[in-house]
Amino acid sequence: MDSSIDAIALQVNGESKTCPLGTKLPEFLIQVGLNPQLIAIEYNGEILARPLWESTALQANDRLEIVTIVGGG
């Protein structure tokens, strides 16, 4: 069996990344070491509302721009 069928390629902040086919957005964020509570996401050119994250399955060639929220004073 060809394992490349089970993985998809996407762009994250301009870098090529891969993940398993059918990966939900929150799963992917954890896989790449991000805390979903501290980020905002642009998904294929549009800000993705947090309530939609759980139902968003990543697709081949998706483009994510991820911004980390930084606190400070």
N, CA and C atoms as an extended XYZ file, in Angstrom:
219
Properties=species:S:1:pos:R:3:atomname:S:1:resname:S:1:resid:I:1 pbc="F F F"
N         0.848       -1.186        0.000 N   MET     1
C         0.000        0.000        0.000 CA  MET     1
C         0.887        1.241        0.000 C   MET     1
N         0.489        2.249       -0.739 N   ASP     2
C         1.247        3.498       -0.841 CA  ASP     2
C         0.847        4.424        0.297 C   ASP     2
N         1.775        4.662        1.249 N   SER     3
C         1.441        5.479        2.413 CA  SER     3
C         1.260        6.952        2.075 C   SER     3
N         1.734        7.402        0.899 N   SER     4
C         1.578        8.810        0.540 CA  SER     4
C         0.106        9.177        0.336 C   SER     4
N        -0.737        8.191        0.072 N   ILE     5
C        -2.167        8.449       -0.085 CA  ILE     5
C        -2.774        8.876        1.248 C   ILE     5
N        -2.192        8.414        2.348 N   ASP     6
C        -2.733        8.695        3.669 CA  ASP     6
C        -2.307       10.048        4.220 C   ASP     6
N        -1.409       10.750        3.537 N   ALA     7
C        -0.922       12.043        4.020 CA  ALA     7
C        -1.265       13.127        2.998 C   ALA     7
N        -1.488       14.324        3.521 N   ILE     8
C        -1.763       15.464        2.650 CA  ILE     8
C        -0.732       16.552        2.918 C   ILE     8
N        -0.511       17.383        1.928 N   ALA     9
C         0.409       18.516        2.056 CA  ALA     9
C        -0.413       19.792        2.194 C   ALA     9
N         0.056       20.694        3.062 N   LEU    10
C        -0.583       21.994        3.225 CA  LEU    10
C         0.489       23.030        3.525 C   LEU    10
N         0.104       24.290        3.451 N   GLN    11
C         1.014       25.397        3.734 CA  GLN    11
C         0.644       26.001        5.084 C   GLN    11
N         1.639       26.118        5.971 N   VAL    12
C         1.427       26.716        7.284 CA  VAL    12
C         2.436       27.844        7.438 C   VAL    12
N         1.929       29.068        7.489 N   ASN    13
C         2.790       30.257        7.565 CA  ASN    13
C         3.871       30.219        6.487 C   ASN    13
N         3.474       29.797        5.288 N   GLY    14
C         4.379       29.786        4.140 CA  GLY    14
C         5.283       28.573        4.053 C   GLY    14
N         5.215       27.663        5.013 N   GLU    15
C         6.054       26.460        5.000 CA  GLU    15
C         5.212       25.243        4.663 C   GLU    15
N         5.806       24.320        3.923 N   SER    16
C         5.116       23.082        3.584 CA  SER    16
C         5.094       22.150        4.790 C   SER    16
N         3.922       21.634        5.108 N   LYS    17
C         3.743       20.671        6.198 CA  LYS    17
C         2.901       19.525        5.671 C   LYS    17
N         2.941       18.401        6.358 N   THR    18
C         2.075       17.287        6.018 CA  THR    18
C         1.343       16.825        7.265 C   THR    18
N         0.214       16.181        7.044 N   CYS    19
C        -0.537       15.585        8.138 CA  CYS    19
C        -1.369       14.448        7.564 C   CYS    19
N        -1.840       13.554        8.417 N   PRO    20
C        -2.684       12.461        7.935 CA  PRO    20
C        -3.996       12.988        7.349 C   PRO    20
N        -4.466       12.324        6.328 N   LEU    21
C        -5.751       12.641        5.714 CA  LEU    21
C        -6.843       12.580        6.778 C   LEU    21
N        -7.713       13.579        6.801 N   GLY    22
C        -8.822       13.605        7.753 CA  GLY    22
C        -8.498       14.238        9.092 C   GLY    22
N        -7.283       14.781        9.248 N   THR    23
C        -6.904       15.415       10.517 CA  THR    23
C        -7.766       16.651       10.758 C   THR    23
N        -8.336       16.736       11.943 N   LYS    24
C        -9.102       17.924       12.324 CA  LYS    24
C        -8.127       19.019       12.758 C   LYS    24
N        -8.521       20.251       12.578 N   LEU    25
C        -7.657       21.384       12.874 CA  LEU    25
C        -7.070       21.350       14.293 C   LEU    25
N        -7.869       21.140       15.353 N   PRO    26
C        -7.270       21.125       16.695 CA  PRO    26
C        -6.201       20.038       16.866 C   PRO    26
N        -6.420       18.868       16.251 N   GLU    27
C        -5.424       17.793       16.305 CA  GLU    27
C        -4.116       18.246       15.669 C   GLU    27
N        -4.224       18.891       14.516 N   PHE    28
C        -3.035       19.348       13.804 CA  PHE    28
C        -2.259       20.360       14.643 C   PHE    28
N        -2.970       21.276       15.263 N   LEU    29
C        -2.307       22.298       16.083 CA  LEU    29
C        -1.487       21.656       17.194 C   LEU    29
N        -2.044       20.647       17.826 N   ILE    30
C        -1.322       19.947       18.883 CA  ILE    30
C        -0.131       19.191       18.303 C   ILE    30
N        -0.297       18.567       17.133 N   GLN    31
C         0.793       17.830       16.486 CA  GLN    31
C         1.988       18.725       16.206 C   GLN    31
N         1.738       19.985       15.865 N   VAL    32
C         2.850       20.891       15.556 CA  VAL    32
C         3.290       21.701       16.785 C   VAL    32
N         2.751       21.359       17.957 N   GLY    33
C         3.230       21.945       19.208 CA  GLY    33
C         2.632       23.287       19.572 C   GLY    33
N         1.441       23.588       19.070 N   LEU    34
C         0.798       24.866       19.391 CA  LEU    34
C        -0.333       24.664       20.384 C   LEU    34
N        -0.521       25.638       21.250 N   ASN    35
C        -1.627       25.625       22.191 CA  ASN    35
C        -2.829       26.284       21.511 C   ASN    35
N        -3.872       25.514       21.203 N   PRO    36
C        -5.026       26.082       20.495 CA  PRO    36
C        -5.675       27.264       21.207 C   PRO    36
N        -5.468       27.398       22.513 N   GLN    37
C        -6.070       28.501       23.255 CA  GLN    37
C        -5.364       29.837       23.015 C   GLN    37
N        -4.153       29.782       22.471 N   LEU    38
C        -3.339       31.000       22.360 CA  LEU    38
C        -3.051       31.416       20.917 C   LEU    38
N        -3.916       31.029       19.989 N   ILE    39
C        -3.661       31.378       18.591 CA  ILE    39
C        -4.925       31.835       17.885 C   ILE    39
N        -4.714       32.495       16.755 N   ALA    40
C        -5.777       32.841       15.815 CA  ALA    40
C        -5.369       32.233       14.475 C   ALA    40
N        -6.352       31.855       13.666 N   ILE    41
C        -6.048       31.159       12.422 CA  ILE    41
C        -6.772       31.798       11.241 C   ILE    41
N        -5.996       32.012       10.183 N   GLU    42
C        -6.557       32.354        8.883 CA  GLU    42
C        -6.502       31.075        8.057 C   GLU    42
N        -7.657       30.639        7.582 N   TYR    43
C        -7.790       29.380        6.854 CA  TYR    43
C        -8.186       29.674        5.413 C   TYR    43
N        -7.285       29.403        4.500 N   ASN    44
C        -7.513       29.671        3.076 CA  ASN    44
C        -7.979       31.102        2.824 C   ASN    44
N        -7.322       32.038        3.511 N   GLY    45
C        -7.565       33.453        3.247 CA  GLY    45
C        -8.620       34.119        4.100 C   GLY    45
N        -9.274       33.356        4.993 N   GLU    46
C       -10.307       33.951        5.839 CA  GLU    46
C       -10.083       33.561        7.293 C   GLU    46
N       -10.357       34.503        8.206 N   ILE    47
C       -10.258       34.195        9.635 CA  ILE    47
C       -11.279       33.100        9.941 C   ILE    47
N       -10.815       32.049       10.606 N   LEU    48
C       -11.693       30.931       10.940 CA  LEU    48
C       -12.155       31.076       12.387 C   LEU    48
N       -13.455       31.215       12.564 N   ALA    49
C       -14.028       31.363       13.902 CA  ALA    49
C       -13.757       30.114       14.731 C   ALA    49
N       -13.382       30.309       15.969 N   ARG    50
C       -13.025       29.206       16.866 CA  ARG    50
C       -14.099       28.112       16.931 C   ARG    50
N       -15.403       28.440       16.946 N   PRO    51
C       -16.411       27.371       16.998 CA  PRO    51
C       -16.368       26.415       15.800 C   PRO    51
N       -15.740       26.830       14.716 N   LEU    52
C       -15.660       25.976       13.525 CA  LEU    52
C       -14.436       25.063       13.516 C   LEU    52
N       -13.496       25.278       14.423 N   TRP    53
C       -12.251       24.511       14.408 CA  TRP    53
C       -12.497       23.011       14.515 C   TRP    53
N       -13.337       22.595       15.456 N   GLU    54
C       -13.569       21.162       15.696 CA  GLU    54
C       -14.122       20.448       14.469 C   GLU    54
N       -14.894       21.139       13.650 N   SER    55
C       -15.506       20.498       12.488 CA  SER    55
C       -14.682       20.684       11.213 C   SER    55
N       -13.531       21.351       11.308 N   THR    56
C       -12.712       21.611       10.126 CA  THR    56
C       -11.673       20.509        9.945 C   THR    56
N       -11.877       19.690        8.909 N   ALA    57
C       -10.904       18.651        8.550 CA  ALA    57
C        -9.989       19.234        7.481 C   ALA    57
N        -8.699       19.126        7.701 N   LEU    58
C        -7.739       19.698        6.761 CA  LEU    58
C        -7.754       18.932        5.442 C   LEU    58
N        -7.610       19.682        4.362 N   GLN    59
C        -7.626       19.131        3.010 CA  GLN    59
C        -6.293       19.423        2.331 C   GLN    59
N        -5.967       18.640        1.325 N   ALA    60
C        -4.736       18.867        0.575 CA  ALA    60
C        -4.709       20.294        0.041 C   ALA    60
N        -3.556       20.925        0.154 N   ASN    61
C        -3.296       22.278       -0.349 CA  ASN    61
C        -3.979       23.392        0.435 C   ASN    61
N        -4.521       23.093        1.610 N   ASP    62
C        -5.044       24.159        2.462 CA  ASP    62
C        -3.904       25.102        2.829 C   ASP    62
N        -4.252       26.369        3.078 N   ARG    63
C        -3.279       27.377        3.511 CA  ARG    63
C        -3.702       27.899        4.874 C   ARG    63
N        -2.808       27.752        5.846 N   LEU    64
C        -3.063       28.252        7.193 CA  LEU    64
C        -2.062       29.331        7.519 C   LEU    64
N        -2.543       30.424        8.066 N   GLU    65
C        -1.671       31.445        8.666 CA  GLU    65
C        -2.032       31.435       10.130 C   GLU    65
N        -1.074       31.126       10.974 N   ILE    66
C        -1.316       30.992       12.399 CA  ILE    66
C        -0.576       32.088       13.141 C   ILE    66
N        -1.317       32.824       13.957 N   VAL    67
C        -0.751       33.915       14.737 CA  VAL    67
C        -0.869       33.547       16.208 C   VAL    67
N         0.260       33.598       16.905 N   THR    68
C         0.275       33.311       18.329 CA  THR    68
C        -0.009       34.590       19.112 C   THR    68
N        -0.896       34.480       20.091 N   ILE    69
C        -1.230       35.607       20.946 CA  ILE    69
C        -0.176       35.698       22.035 C   ILE    69
N         0.422       36.872       22.159 N   VAL    70
C         1.477       37.077       23.148 CA  VAL    70
C         1.005       38.117       24.152 C   VAL    70
N         1.086       37.754       25.416 N   GLY    71
C         0.714       38.694       26.467 CA  GLY    71
C         1.941       39.460       26.932 C   GLY    71
N         1.709       40.527       27.603 N   GLY    72
C         2.837       41.306       28.111 CA  GLY    72
C         2.373       42.651       28.629 C   GLY    72
N         3.330       43.386       29.067 N   GLY    73
C         2.940       44.669       29.608 CA  GLY    73
C         3.941       45.734       29.292 C   GLY    73
